[in-house]
Amino acid sequence: MGRWRNKGHHEKAMETAKDLLDKGMGMGEIKEITDLNEQDVIKAKDKMNGNR
């Protein structure tokens, strides 16, 4: 993800990542669909599991 994104777009992408994780999609697919980086996807996963 580029730093050019505003917070609203990033938050929407994070919510989409959570939805995709919930559906069982893999890391690569989520990164491609949301344009998030691996750290952000892991962060979304941790938030879903209550670890953050």
Buried (B, 14 or more C-beta within 10 A) or exposed (E): BEEEBEEEEBEEBBEBBBBBBEEEBEBEEBBEEBBBEEEBBBBBBEBBEEEE
